[in-house]
Amino acid sequence: MNIILYGRKGHAYTVAFKNFLNSTDVPYIYKDVSQDTAAREHSKDLYNGAVKYPTLFVDDKIFLTPTTEEFNKIMQDLKLRA
């Protein structure tokens, strides 16, 4: 399983999602769109020129600005628990 999270330091959803992922045994990659130029440009491509976050990538699936409920459902589907 390959998980990548785009977010921004201090952003509530980003912090919550990172905290959850940190509590699991599954490794993931975090990219801060305010500091990572490539992630910021990729975000612009995904959101028609805007930088939005969080964005969650799980294997070949992309979840654009998932809500807490959507994130929890994704994690349940992956059988991940804190």
Number of C-alpha atoms within 10 A of each C-alpha: 9 11 16 16 23 25 28 20 13 9 11 12 19 22 15 14 20 17 12 16 20 13 12 12 10 11 12 16 12 16 19 18 22 13 11 13 12 12 19 21 15 16 22 14 12 15 14 9 11 13 18 18 21 25 18 22 17 15 10 8 9 13 15 16 18 17 13 12 9 12 18 16 13 16 15 11 9 11 8 16 12 10
